[in-house]
């Protein structure tokens, strides 16, 4: 049975409320392995898996707050064109990485490109969406106990 710290091999599908498949391990042809609590999946997704066993197929409808959060205007930023490398093409819809002071990279979606101003959305691409989270548990392994 899946619990905190379990290693789990599973297939999963993320589907928007309008039926669009966003991600599917079935389409990639192989399941993923995660450890519950390692942050690979959002905590709310991991909570859905707790108590399940190998061979189980299940699905949940997750509200935006349970999935990737609501979209926030505070996560949309504007930059001057001069803040982007002159040799980098910048087009609406493209995803770019933005370096953070701690060295991490934050993805942003280019929303608008004008002559002088570029608008970037740092919300998760699925923020504001109700998500269907469907899983098939292929295998689960008890957490390693440390003495």
N, CA, C and O atoms as a GROMACS GRO file, in nm:
protein
  588
    1UNK      N    1   0.085  -0.117   0.000
    1UNK     CA    2   0.000   0.000   0.000
    1UNK      C    3   0.090   0.124   0.000
    1UNK      O    4   0.193   0.128   0.068
    2UNK      N    5   0.049   0.225  -0.077
    2UNK     CA    6   0.127   0.348  -0.089
    2UNK      C    7   0.115   0.432   0.038
    2UNK      O    8   0.005   0.456   0.088
    3UNK      N    9   0.230   0.476   0.088
    3UNK     CA   10   0.237   0.564   0.205
    3UNK      C   11   0.352   0.661   0.183
    3UNK      O   12   0.425   0.650   0.084
    4UNK      N   13   0.369   0.755   0.275
    4UNK     CA   14   0.480   0.849   0.265
    4UNK      C   15   0.610   0.771   0.253
    4UNK      O   16   0.634   0.677   0.329
    5UNK      N   17   0.694   0.810   0.158
    5UNK     CA   18   0.824   0.745   0.138
    5UNK      C   19   0.820   0.625   0.046
    5UNK      O   20   0.926   0.575   0.009
    6UNK      N   21   0.701   0.577   0.006
    6UNK     CA   22   0.693   0.463  -0.086
    6UNK      C   23   0.750   0.500  -0.222
    6UNK      O   24   0.734   0.612  -0.269
    7UNK      N   25   0.817   0.403  -0.284
    7UNK     CA   26   0.854   0.417  -0.425
    7UNK      C   27   0.737   0.360  -0.505
    7UNK      O   28   0.688   0.250  -0.477
    8UNK      N   29   0.694   0.434  -0.606
    8UNK     CA   30   0.575   0.395  -0.682
    8UNK      C   31   0.606   0.403  -0.831
    8UNK      O   32   0.658   0.504  -0.880
    9UNK      N   33   0.574   0.297  -0.903
    9UNK     CA   34   0.581   0.297  -1.048
    9UNK      C   35   0.437   0.308  -1.097
    9UNK      O   36   0.351   0.227  -1.061
   10UNK      N   37   0.411   0.410  -1.179
   10UNK     CA   38   0.273   0.434  -1.222
   10UNK      C   39   0.267   0.495  -1.360
   10UNK      O   40   0.360   0.560  -1.407
   11UNK      N   41   0.154   0.472  -1.423
   11UNK     CA   42   0.115   0.547  -1.542
   11UNK      C   43   0.023   0.657  -1.494
   11UNK      O   44  -0.055   0.637  -1.400
   12UNK      N   45   0.031   0.773  -1.558
   12UNK     CA   46  -0.064   0.879  -1.524
   12UNK      C   47  -0.099   0.958  -1.648
   12UNK      O   48  -0.023   0.964  -1.745
   13UNK      N   49  -0.216   1.020  -1.641
   13UNK     CA   50  -0.264   1.108  -1.747
   13UNK      C   51  -0.319   1.233  -1.680
   13UNK      O   52  -0.394   1.224  -1.583
   14UNK      N   53  -0.282   1.350  -1.733
   14UNK     CA   54  -0.339   1.477  -1.690
   14UNK      C   55  -0.428   1.527  -1.803
   14UNK      O   56  -0.384   1.539  -1.917
   15UNK      N   57  -0.554   1.555  -1.770
   15UNK     CA   58  -0.653   1.596  -1.870
   15UNK      C   59  -0.722   1.721  -1.819
   15UNK      O   60  -0.761   1.728  -1.703
   16UNK      N   61  -0.737   1.821  -1.904
   16UNK     CA   62  -0.810   1.942  -1.865
   16UNK      C   63  -0.960   1.910  -1.866
   16UNK      O   64  -1.003   1.811  -1.924
   17UNK      N   65  -1.037   1.995  -1.803
   17UNK     CA   66  -1.182   1.973  -1.794
   17UNK      C   67  -1.248   1.967  -1.930
   17UNK      O   68  -1.353   1.905  -1.946
   18UNK      N   69  -1.187   2.032  -2.031
   18UNK     CA   70  -1.246   2.027  -2.166
   18UNK      C   71  -1.199   1.905  -2.246
   18UNK      O   72  -1.230   1.893  -2.365
   19UNK      N   73  -1.123   1.814  -2.181
   19UNK     CA   74  -1.085   1.689  -2.246
   19UNK      C   75  -0.948   1.687  -2.312
   19UNK      O   76  -0.912   1.586  -2.373
   20UNK      N   77  -0.873   1.794  -2.303
   20UNK     CA   78  -0.741   1.800  -2.367
   20UNK      C   79  -0.640   1.723  -2.282
   20UNK      O   80  -0.622   1.754  -2.164
   21UNK      N   81  -0.573   1.624  -2.341
   21UNK     CA   82  -0.469   1.549  -2.271
   21UNK      C   83  -0.344   1.635  -2.269
   21UNK      O   84  -0.290   1.671  -2.374
   22UNK      N   85  -0.298   1.667  -2.148
   22UNK     CA   86  -0.182   1.753  -2.130
   22UNK      C   87  -0.054   1.671  -2.121
   22UNK      O   88   0.049   1.707  -2.179
   23UNK      N   89  -0.062   1.562  -2.049
   23UNK     CA   90   0.054   1.474  -2.033
   23UNK      C   91   0.004   1.333  -2.010
   23UNK      O   92  -0.096   1.311  -1.942
   24UNK      N   93   0.076   1.237  -2.070
   24UNK     CA   94   0.038   1.097  -2.056
   24UNK      C   95   0.161   1.009  -2.065
   24UNK      O   96   0.235   1.012  -2.164
   25UNK      N   97   0.183   0.929  -1.961
   25UNK     CA   98   0.294   0.833  -1.968
   25UNK      C   99   0.261   0.722  -2.066
   25UNK      O  100   0.352   0.659  -2.121
   26UNK      N  101   0.133   0.696  -2.089
   26UNK     CA  102   0.095   0.595  -2.189
   26UNK      C  103   0.145   0.637  -2.327
   26UNK      O  104   0.194   0.554  -2.404
   27UNK      N  105   0.133   0.767  -2.358
   27UNK     CA  106   0.180   0.816  -2.488
   27UNK      C  107   0.331   0.806  -2.500
   27UNK      O  108   0.384   0.786  -2.610
   28UNK      N  109   0.402   0.820  -2.387
   28UNK     CA  110   0.548   0.806  -2.389
   28UNK      C  111   0.591   0.661  -2.391
   28UNK      O  112   0.706   0.630  -2.423
   29UNK      N  113   0.497   0.571  -2.358
   29UNK     CA  114   0.527   0.429  -2.367
   29UNK      C  115   0.589   0.366  -2.244
   29UNK      O  116   0.622   0.247  -2.246
   30UNK      N  117   0.607   0.442  -2.137
   30UNK     CA  118   0.658   0.380  -2.016
   30UNK      C  119   0.615   0.457  -1.893
   30UNK      O  120   0.601   0.580  -1.896
   31UNK      N  121   0.593   0.382  -1.784
   31UNK     CA  122   0.551   0.448  -1.660
   31UNK      C  123   0.667   0.526  -1.598
   31UNK      O  124   0.782   0.514  -1.642
   32UNK      N  125   0.634   0.606  -1.496
   32UNK     CA  126   0.737   0.679  -1.421
   32UNK      C  127   0.748   0.616  -1.283
   32UNK      O  128   0.657   0.550  -1.235
   33UNK      N  129   0.864   0.641  -1.221
   33UNK     CA  130   0.882   0.598  -1.082
   33UNK      C  131   0.904   0.722  -0.998
   33UNK      O  132   0.988   0.807  -1.031
   34UNK      N  133   0.829   0.732  -0.890
   34UNK     CA  134   0.842   0.846  -0.799
   34UNK      C  135   0.855   0.792  -0.657
   34UNK      O  136   0.824   0.676  -0.629
   35UNK      N  137   0.900   0.877  -0.570
   35UNK     CA  138   0.898   0.848  -0.427
   35UNK      C  139   0.803   0.948  -0.363
   35UNK      O  140   0.819   1.069  -0.378
   36UNK      N  141   0.703   0.896  -0.292
   36UNK     CA  142   0.604   0.984  -0.230
   36UNK      C  143   0.674   1.074  -0.128
   36UNK      O  144   0.740   1.027  -0.036
   37UNK      N  145   0.656   1.204  -0.148
   37UNK     CA  146   0.717   1.302  -0.058
   37UNK      C  147   0.843   1.366  -0.112
   37UNK      O  148   0.899   1.455  -0.047
   38UNK      N  149   0.890   1.323  -0.231
   38UNK     CA  150   1.014   1.382  -0.284
   38UNK      C  151   0.992   1.507  -0.368
   38UNK      O  152   1.087   1.568  -0.416
   39UNK      N  153   0.864   1.546  -0.387
   39UNK     CA  154   0.834   1.667  -0.461
   39UNK      C  155   0.824   1.649  -0.611
   39UNK      O  156   0.805   1.747  -0.683
   40UNK      N  157   0.834   1.526  -0.660
   40UNK     CA  158   0.821   1.503  -0.805
   40UNK      C  159   0.682   1.544  -0.854
   40UNK      O  160   0.669   1.604  -0.961
   41UNK      N  161   0.581   1.511  -0.776
   41UNK     CA  162   0.444   1.551  -0.806
   41UNK      C  163   0.402   1.656  -0.703
   41UNK      O  164   0.456   1.659  -0.593
   42UNK      N  165   0.307   1.742  -0.739
   42UNK     CA  166   0.252   1.833  -0.637
   42UNK      C  167   0.196   1.751  -0.520
   42UNK      O  168   0.148   1.639  -0.539
   43UNK      N  169   0.202   1.809  -0.401
   43UNK     CA  170   0.158   1.738  -0.280
   43UNK      C  171   0.015   1.687  -0.293
   43UNK      O  172  -0.015   1.576  -0.249
   44UNK      N  173  -0.073   1.766  -0.353
   44UNK     CA  174  -0.213   1.723  -0.366
   44UNK      C  175  -0.226   1.600  -0.455
   44UNK      O  176  -0.315   1.517  -0.433
   45UNK      N  177  -0.140   1.587  -0.557
   45UNK     CA  178  -0.143   1.469  -0.642
   45UNK      C  179  -0.096   1.348  -0.562
   45UNK      O  180  -0.155   1.241  -0.570
   46UNK      N  181   0.013   1.366  -0.485
   46UNK     CA  182   0.065   1.256  -0.403
   46UNK      C  183  -0.038   1.211  -0.301
   46UNK      O  184  -0.052   1.092  -0.275
   47UNK      N  185  -0.111   1.305  -0.242
   47UNK     CA  186  -0.213   1.271  -0.143
   47UNK      C  187  -0.318   1.178  -0.204
   47UNK      O  188  -0.367   1.088  -0.137
   48UNK      N  189  -0.352   1.200  -0.330
   48UNK     CA  190  -0.448   1.112  -0.398
   48UNK      C  191  -0.399   0.968  -0.402
   48UNK      O  192  -0.479   0.875  -0.397
   49UNK      N  193  -0.269   0.950  -0.412
   49UNK     CA  194  -0.212   0.816  -0.427
   49UNK      C  195  -0.204   0.737  -0.296
   49UNK      O  196  -0.197   0.614  -0.299
   50UNK      N  197  -0.206   0.806  -0.183
   50UNK     CA  198  -0.192   0.739  -0.054
   50UNK      C  199  -0.301   0.634  -0.034
   50UNK      O  200  -0.419   0.661  -0.056
   51UNK      N  201  -0.260   0.516   0.007
   51UNK     CA  202  -0.354   0.408   0.033
   51UNK      C  203  -0.381   0.317  -0.085
   51UNK      O  204  -0.440   0.211  -0.069
   52UNK      N  205  -0.338   0.358  -0.206
   52UNK     CA  206  -0.361   0.273  -0.324
   52UNK      C  207  -0.261   0.157  -0.326
   52UNK      O  208  -0.157   0.162  -0.259
   53UNK      N  209  -0.294   0.053  -0.403
   53UNK     CA  210  -0.208  -0.064  -0.414
   53UNK      C  211  -0.181  -0.096  -0.560
   53UNK      O  212  -0.248  -0.043  -0.649
   54UNK      N  213  -0.083  -0.181  -0.585
   54UNK     CA  214  -0.050  -0.222  -0.721
   54UNK      C  215  -0.173  -0.274  -0.793
   54UNK      O  216  -0.256  -0.345  -0.734
   55UNK      N  217  -0.186  -0.239  -0.921
   55UNK     CA  218  -0.296  -0.285  -1.004
   55UNK      C  219  -0.418  -0.194  -1.003
   55UNK      O  220  -0.509  -0.212  -1.084
   56UNK      N  221  -0.422  -0.097  -0.913
   56UNK     CA  222  -0.538  -0.008  -0.902
   56UNK      C  223  -0.535   0.099  -1.010
   56UNK      O  224  -0.430   0.157  -1.040
   57UNK      N  225  -0.652   0.124  -1.069
   57UNK     CA  226  -0.671   0.238  -1.159
   57UNK      C  227  -0.770   0.331  -1.092
   57UNK      O  228  -0.873   0.288  -1.040
   58UNK      N  229  -0.738   0.460  -1.092
   58UNK     CA  230  -0.822   0.556  -1.022
   58UNK      C  231  -0.810   0.690  -1.092
   58UNK      O  232  -0.713   0.715  -1.163
   59UNK      N  233  -0.908   0.776  -1.073
   59UNK     CA  234  -0.896   0.913  -1.123
   59UNK      C  235  -0.968   1.010  -1.030
   59UNK      O  236  -1.064   0.975  -0.962
   60UNK      N  237  -0.918   1.134  -1.031
   60UNK     CA  238  -0.973   1.240  -0.947
   60UNK      C  239  -0.988   1.365  -1.030
   60UNK      O  240  -0.912   1.389  -1.124
   61UNK      N  241  -1.087   1.445  -0.996
   61UNK     CA  242  -1.101   1.578  -1.054
   61UNK      C  243  -1.047   1.677  -0.951
   61UNK      O  244  -1.100   1.687  -0.841
   62UNK      N  245  -0.943   1.750  -0.988
   62UNK     CA  246  -0.879   1.843  -0.897
   62UNK      C  247  -0.911   1.986  -0.938
   62UNK      O  248  -0.893   2.024  -1.054
   63UNK      N  249  -0.958   2.064  -0.843
   63UNK     CA  250  -0.986   2.205  -0.870
   63UNK      C  251  -0.854   2.277  -0.899
   63UNK      O  252  -0.748   2.223  -0.870
   64UNK      N  253  -0.860   2.396  -0.956
   64UNK     CA  254  -0.735   2.470  -0.980
   64UNK      C  255  -0.652   2.485  -0.853
   64UNK      O  256  -0.529   2.475  -0.858
   65UNK      N  257  -0.717   2.508  -0.739
   65UNK     CA  258  -0.643   2.524  -0.614
   65UNK      C  259  -0.574   2.395  -0.573
   65UNK      O  260  -0.466   2.399  -0.513
   66UNK      N  261  -0.634   2.281  -0.604
   66UNK     CA  262  -0.574   2.152  -0.571
   66UNK      C  263  -0.466   2.111  -0.671
   66UNK      O  264  -0.377   2.034  -0.638
   67UNK      N  265  -0.474   2.163  -0.791
   67UNK     CA  266  -0.382   2.122  -0.897
   67UNK      C  267  -0.263   2.219  -0.906
   67UNK      O  268  -0.163   2.201  -0.837
   68UNK      N  269  -0.274   2.321  -0.988
   68UNK     CA  270  -0.162   2.411  -1.013
   68UNK      C  271  -0.190   2.556  -0.971
   68UNK      O  272  -0.116   2.647  -1.008
   69UNK      N  273  -0.297   2.576  -0.895
   69UNK     CA  274  -0.328   2.709  -0.844
   69UNK      C  275  -0.404   2.794  -0.944
   69UNK      O  276  -0.418   2.760  -1.062
   70UNK      N  277  -0.453   2.906  -0.895
   70UNK     CA  278  -0.520   3.003  -0.980
   70UNK      C  279  -0.414   3.091  -1.047
   70UNK      O  280  -0.305   3.110  -0.994
   71UNK      N  281  -0.447   3.143  -1.161
   71UNK     CA  282  -0.360   3.238  -1.229
   71UNK      C  283  -0.360   3.369  -1.150
   71UNK      O  284  -0.464   3.412  -1.100
   72UNK      N  285  -0.244   3.431  -1.140
   72UNK     CA  286  -0.232   3.555  -1.064
   72UNK      C  287  -0.169   3.664  -1.151
   72UNK      O  288  -0.065   3.644  -1.214
   73UNK      N  289  -0.236   3.780  -1.154
   73UNK     CA  290  -0.181   3.894  -1.229
   73UNK      C  291  -0.044   3.933  -1.176
   73UNK      O  292   0.038   3.987  -1.250
   74UNK      N  293  -0.019   3.905  -1.048
   74UNK     CA  294   0.110   3.938  -0.988
   74UNK      C  295   0.226   3.856  -1.042
   74UNK      O  296   0.342   3.889  -1.017
   75UNK      N  297   0.196   3.751  -1.116
   75UNK     CA  298   0.300   3.668  -1.175
   75UNK      C  299   0.322   3.701  -1.323
   75UNK      O  300   0.389   3.628  -1.395
   76UNK      N  301   0.264   3.812  -1.366
   76UNK     CA  302   0.284   3.859  -1.504
   76UNK      C  303   0.371   3.983  -1.496
   76UNK      O  304   0.340   4.078  -1.425
   77UNK      N  305   0.481   3.980  -1.570
   77UNK     CA  306   0.579   4.090  -1.565
   77UNK      C  307   0.604   4.148  -1.703
   77UNK      O  308   0.588   4.080  -1.805
   78UNK      N  309   0.643   4.274  -1.704
   78UNK     CA  310   0.682   4.337  -1.830
   78UNK      C  311   0.831   4.369  -1.824
   78UNK      O  312   0.886   4.403  -1.720
   79UNK      N  313   0.893   4.357  -1.939
   79UNK     CA  314   1.035   4.384  -1.955
   79UNK      C  315   1.053   4.473  -2.077
   79UNK      O  316   0.970   4.473  -2.167
   80UNK      N  317   1.160   4.549  -2.078
   80UNK     CA  318   1.192   4.624  -2.199
   80UNK      C  319   1.259   4.529  -2.297
   80UNK      O  320   1.322   4.431  -2.257
   81UNK      N  321   1.247   4.559  -2.423
   81UNK     CA  322   1.310   4.477  -2.527
   81UNK      C  323   1.461   4.471  -2.505
   81UNK      O  324   1.524   4.369  -2.535
   82UNK      N  325   1.518   4.579  -2.453
   82UNK     CA  326   1.663   4.586  -2.431
   82UNK      C  327   1.710   4.486  -2.325
   82UNK      O  328   1.829   4.455  -2.319
   83UNK      N  329   1.619   4.435  -2.241
   83UNK     CA  330   1.657   4.338  -2.139
   83UNK      C  331   1.675   4.196  -2.195
   83UNK      O  332   1.718   4.106  -2.123
   84UNK      N  333   1.643   4.177  -2.322
   84UNK     CA  334   1.660   4.048  -2.388
   84UNK      C  335   1.778   4.056  -2.483
   84UNK      O  336   1.801   4.161  -2.544
   85UNK      N  337   1.852   3.947  -2.498
   85UNK     CA  338   1.964   3.948  -2.593
   85UNK      C  339   1.914   3.985  -2.734
   85UNK      O  340   1.812   3.934  -2.780
   86UNK      N  341   1.988   4.071  -2.800
   86UNK     CA  342   1.945   4.117  -2.933
   86UNK      C  343   1.945   4.004  -3.035
   86UNK      O  344   1.873   4.010  -3.135
   87UNK      N  345   2.024   3.900  -3.012
   87UNK     CA  346   2.031   3.789  -3.108
   87UNK      C  347   1.932   3.677  -3.076
   87UNK      O  348   1.930   3.575  -3.144
   88UNK      N  349   1.849   3.696  -2.970
   88UNK     CA  350   1.749   3.595  -2.934
   88UNK      C  351   1.614   3.630  -2.992
   88UNK      O  352   1.561   3.738  -2.967
   89UNK      N  353   1.558   3.538  -3.070
   89UNK     CA  354   1.422   3.562  -3.118
   89UNK      C  355   1.325   3.550  -3.000
   89UNK      O  356   1.337   3.458  -2.919
   90UNK      N  357   1.231   3.640  -2.991
   90UNK     CA  358   1.129   3.637  -2.886
   90UNK      C  359   0.994   3.644  -2.956
   90UNK      O  360   0.961   3.742  -3.023
   91UNK      N  361   0.915   3.536  -2.937
   91UNK     CA  362   0.786   3.528  -3.005
   91UNK      C  363   0.678   3.493  -2.904
   91UNK      O  364   0.703   3.423  -2.807
   92UNK      N  365   0.557   3.543  -2.929
   92UNK     CA  366   0.444   3.512  -2.843
   92UNK      C  367   0.425   3.360  -2.835
   92UNK      O  368   0.431   3.290  -2.936
   93UNK      N  369   0.401   3.312  -2.714
   93UNK     CA  370   0.376   3.170  -2.693
   93UNK      C  371   0.499   3.088  -2.659
   93UNK      O  372   0.486   2.976  -2.608
   94UNK      N  373   0.617   3.141  -2.685
   94UNK     CA  374   0.736   3.062  -2.654
   94UNK      C  375   0.764   3.064  -2.505
   94UNK      O  376   0.730   3.159  -2.435
   95UNK      N  377   0.828   2.958  -2.457
   95UNK     CA  378   0.866   2.946  -2.317
   95UNK      C  379   1.015   2.974  -2.307
   95UNK      O  380   1.096   2.917  -2.380
   96UNK      N  381   1.050   3.063  -2.215
   96UNK     CA  382   1.191   3.098  -2.195
   96UNK      C  383   1.226   3.078  -2.048
   96UNK      O  384   1.141   3.091  -1.960
   97UNK      N  385   1.352   3.047  -2.023
   97UNK     CA  386   1.400   3.036  -1.887
   97UNK      C  387   1.459   3.168  -1.841
   97UNK      O  388   1.532   3.233  -1.915
   98UNK      N  389   1.427   3.208  -1.719
   98UNK     CA  390   1.477   3.332  -1.662
   98UNK      C  391   1.558   3.297  -1.537
   98UNK      O  392   1.506   3.236  -1.444
   99UNK      N  393   1.684   3.336  -1.535
   99UNK     CA  394   1.773   3.306  -1.423
   99UNK      C  395   1.730   3.383  -1.299
   99UNK      O  396   1.698   3.502  -1.306
  100UNK      N  397   1.731   3.314  -1.187
  100UNK     CA  398   1.697   3.373  -1.058
  100UNK      C  399   1.825   3.402  -0.980
  100UNK      O  400   1.929   3.342  -1.009
  101UNK      N  401   1.819   3.491  -0.882
  101UNK     CA  402   1.939   3.524  -0.804
  101UNK      C  403   2.005   3.403  -0.738
  101UNK      O  404   2.126   3.401  -0.719
  102UNK      N  405   1.925   3.299  -0.704
  102UNK     CA  406   1.982   3.181  -0.639
  102UNK      C  407   2.038   3.079  -0.739
  102UNK      O  408   2.084   2.973  -0.699
  103UNK      N  409   2.032   3.112  -0.869
  103UNK     CA  410   2.085   3.023  -0.972
  103UNK      C  411   1.980   2.935  -1.037
  103UNK      O  412   2.006   2.875  -1.141
  104UNK      N  413   1.861   2.926  -0.977
  104UNK     CA  414   1.754   2.848  -1.037
  104UNK      C  415   1.703   2.918  -1.162
  104UNK      O  416   1.728   3.036  -1.184
  105UNK      N  417   1.632   2.841  -1.244
  105UNK     CA  418   1.573   2.898  -1.365
  105UNK      C  419   1.422   2.889  -1.353
  105UNK      O  420   1.367   2.785  -1.318
  106UNK      N  421   1.354   3.000  -1.382
  106UNK     CA  422   1.209   3.008  -1.375
  106UNK      C  423   1.155   3.019  -1.518
  106UNK      O  424   1.191   3.112  -1.590
  107UNK      N  425   1.067   2.923  -1.559
  107UNK     CA  426   1.012   2.934  -1.693
  107UNK      C  427   0.904   3.042  -1.700
  107UNK      O  428   0.825   3.059  -1.608
  108UNK      N  429   0.902   3.113  -1.812
  108UNK     CA  430   0.801   3.214  -1.836
  108UNK      C  431   0.749   3.201  -1.978
  108UNK      O  432   0.825   3.167  -2.069
  109UNK      N  433   0.621   3.228  -1.997
  109UNK     CA  434   0.560   3.220  -2.130
  109UNK      C  435   0.549   3.363  -2.184
  109UNK      O  436   0.492   3.451  -2.120
  110UNK      N  437   0.603   3.384  -2.302
  110UNK     CA  438   0.596   3.515  -2.366
  110UNK      C  439   0.451   3.537  -2.410
  110UNK      O  440   0.398   3.464  -2.493
  111UNK      N  441   0.388   3.640  -2.352
  111UNK     CA  442   0.247   3.668  -2.383
  111UNK      C  443   0.232   3.769  -2.495
  111UNK      O  444   0.154   3.748  -2.588
  112UNK      N  445   0.306   3.880  -2.486
  112UNK     CA  446   0.299   3.981  -2.593
  112UNK      C  447   0.439   4.033  -2.621
  112UNK      O  448   0.525   4.039  -2.533
  113UNK      N  449   0.459   4.071  -2.746
  113UNK     CA  450   0.586   4.130  -2.790
  113UNK      C  451   0.552   4.256  -2.870
  113UNK      O  452   0.492   4.248  -2.977
  114UNK      N  453   0.592   4.370  -2.816
  114UNK     CA  454   0.578   4.497  -2.886
  114UNK      C  455   0.717   4.546  -2.920
  114UNK      O  456   0.816   4.481  -2.886
  115UNK      N  457   0.727   4.659  -2.988
  115UNK     CA  458   0.858   4.712  -3.025
  115UNK      C  459   0.946   4.736  -2.903
  115UNK      O  460   1.066   4.709  -2.908
  116UNK      N  461   0.889   4.784  -2.793
  116UNK     CA  462   0.968   4.821  -2.676
  116UNK      C  463   0.942   4.738  -2.552
  116UNK      O  464   1.024   4.738  -2.460
  117UNK      N  465   0.829   4.665  -2.546
  117UNK     CA  466   0.788   4.597  -2.423
  117UNK      C  467   0.753   4.451  -2.453
  117UNK      O  468   0.687   4.419  -2.553
  118UNK      N  469   0.798   4.363  -2.364
  118UNK     CA  470   0.765   4.220  -2.372
  118UNK      C  471   0.696   4.181  -2.242
  118UNK      O  472   0.747   4.210  -2.133
  119UNK      N  473   0.581   4.116  -2.253
  119UNK     CA  474   0.506   4.072  -2.136
  119UNK      C  475   0.527   3.922  -2.118
  119UNK      O  476   0.512   3.844  -2.213
  120UNK      N  477   0.563   3.883  -1.995
  120UNK     CA  478   0.593   3.742  -1.965
  120UNK      C  479   0.503   3.695  -1.851
  120UNK      O  480   0.488   3.763  -1.749
  121UNK      N  481   0.445   3.577  -1.869
  121UNK     CA  482   0.356   3.517  -1.770
  121UNK      C  483   0.434   3.406  -1.698
  121UNK      O  484   0.474   3.307  -1.759
  122UNK      N  485   0.454   3.424  -1.566
  122UNK     CA  486   0.526   3.325  -1.486
  122UNK      C  487   0.431   3.231  -1.412
  122UNK      O  488   0.476   3.151  -1.329
  123UNK      N  489   0.300   3.239  -1.440
  123UNK     CA  490   0.206   3.142  -1.383
  123UNK      C  491   0.233   3.006  -1.445
  123UNK      O  492   0.283   2.997  -1.557
  124UNK      N  493   0.200   2.899  -1.372
  124UNK     CA  494   0.211   2.765  -1.430
  124UNK      C  495   0.117   2.760  -1.550
  124UNK      O  496   0.007   2.815  -1.545
  125UNK      N  497   0.158   2.696  -1.659
  125UNK     CA  498   0.072   2.690  -1.779
  125UNK      C  499  -0.067   2.632  -1.753
  125UNK      O  500  -0.160   2.661  -1.828
  126UNK      N  501  -0.081   2.550  -1.649
  126UNK     CA  502  -0.212   2.491  -1.618
  126UNK      C  503  -0.282   2.560  -1.502
  126UNK      O  504  -0.382   2.510  -1.451
  127UNK      N  505  -0.229   2.675  -1.458
  127UNK     CA  506  -0.296   2.747  -1.349
  127UNK      C  507  -0.436   2.788  -1.395
  127UNK      O  508  -0.457   2.823  -1.512
  128UNK      N  509  -0.529   2.784  -1.302
  128UNK     CA  510  -0.667   2.819  -1.333
  128UNK      C  511  -0.747   2.707  -1.397
  128UNK      O  512  -0.866   2.724  -1.423
  129UNK      N  513  -0.683   2.593  -1.421
  129UNK     CA  514  -0.750   2.480  -1.488
  129UNK      C  515  -0.794   2.375  -1.387
  129UNK      O  516  -0.721   2.345  -1.293
  130UNK      N  517  -0.914   2.319  -1.407
  130UNK     CA  518  -0.954   2.198  -1.337
  130UNK      C  519  -0.887   2.083  -1.411
  130UNK      O  520  -0.890   2.076  -1.534
  131UNK      N  521  -0.825   1.992  -1.335
  131UNK     CA  522  -0.746   1.884  -1.394
  131UNK      C  523  -0.801   1.749  -1.353
  131UNK      O  524  -0.833   1.727  -1.236
  132UNK      N  525  -0.813   1.659  -1.448
  132UNK     CA  526  -0.844   1.519  -1.420
  132UNK      C  527  -0.708   1.449  -1.409
  132UNK      O  528  -0.628   1.452  -1.503
  133UNK      N  529  -0.683   1.387  -1.295
  133UNK     CA  530  -0.559   1.314  -1.268
  133UNK      C  531  -0.595   1.167  -1.264
  133UNK      O  532  -0.657   1.121  -1.168
  134UNK      N  533  -0.555   1.092  -1.366
  134UNK     CA  534  -0.586   0.949  -1.375
  134UNK      C  535  -0.457   0.870  -1.360
  134UNK      O  536  -0.354   0.905  -1.419
  135UNK      N  537  -0.463   0.763  -1.281
  135UNK     CA  538  -0.343   0.683  -1.257
  135UNK      C  539  -0.373   0.534  -1.270
  135UNK      O  540  -0.486   0.488  -1.253
  136UNK      N  541  -0.267   0.461  -1.301
  136UNK     CA  542  -0.266   0.315  -1.291
  136UNK      C  543  -0.140   0.281  -1.213
  136UNK      O  544  -0.029   0.310  -1.259
  137UNK      N  545  -0.156   0.220  -1.097
  137UNK     CA  546  -0.042   0.184  -1.014
  137UNK      C  547   0.016   0.053  -1.068
  137UNK      O  548  -0.049  -0.052  -1.061
  138UNK      N  549   0.137   0.060  -1.119
  138UNK     CA  550   0.204  -0.057  -1.174
  138UNK      C  551   0.268  -0.137  -1.060
  138UNK      O  552   0.255  -0.260  -1.055
  139UNK      N  553   0.337  -0.068  -0.971
  139UNK     CA  554   0.402  -0.134  -0.856
  139UNK      C  555   0.422  -0.031  -0.746
  139UNK      O  556   0.435   0.088  -0.773
  140UNK      N  557   0.425  -0.079  -0.624
  140UNK     CA  558   0.461   0.009  -0.512
  140UNK      C  559   0.550  -0.070  -0.416
  140UNK      O  560   0.531  -0.189  -0.393
  141UNK      N  561   0.645   0.002  -0.360
  141UNK     CA  562   0.745  -0.057  -0.273
  141UNK      C  563   0.744   0.019  -0.141
  141UNK      O  564   0.739   0.142  -0.138
  142UNK      N  565   0.749  -0.055  -0.033
  142UNK     CA  566   0.745   0.005   0.101
  142UNK      C  567   0.862   0.102   0.118
  142UNK      O  568   0.968   0.083   0.058
  143UNK      N  569   0.842   0.204   0.199
  143UNK     CA  570   0.952   0.297   0.225
  143UNK      C  571   1.069   0.224   0.289
  143UNK      O  572   1.052   0.128   0.365
  144UNK      N  573   1.189   0.272   0.256
  144UNK     CA  574   1.307   0.215   0.322
  144UNK      C  575   1.310   0.265   0.465
  144UNK      O  576   1.301   0.385   0.490
  145UNK      N  577   1.322   0.174   0.555
  145UNK     CA  578   1.327   0.210   0.698
  145UNK      C  579   1.473   0.221   0.740
  145UNK      O  580   1.554   0.133   0.714
  146UNK      N  581   1.504   0.332   0.805
  146UNK     CA  582   1.639   0.350   0.857
  146UNK      C  583   1.640   0.315   1.005
  146UNK      O  584   1.549   0.352   1.079
  147UNK      N  585   1.744   0.242   1.047
  147UNK     CA  586   1.750   0.206   1.188
  147UNK      C  587   1.824   0.307   1.270
  147UNK      O  588   1.838   0.291   1.391
   0.00000   0.00000   0.00000
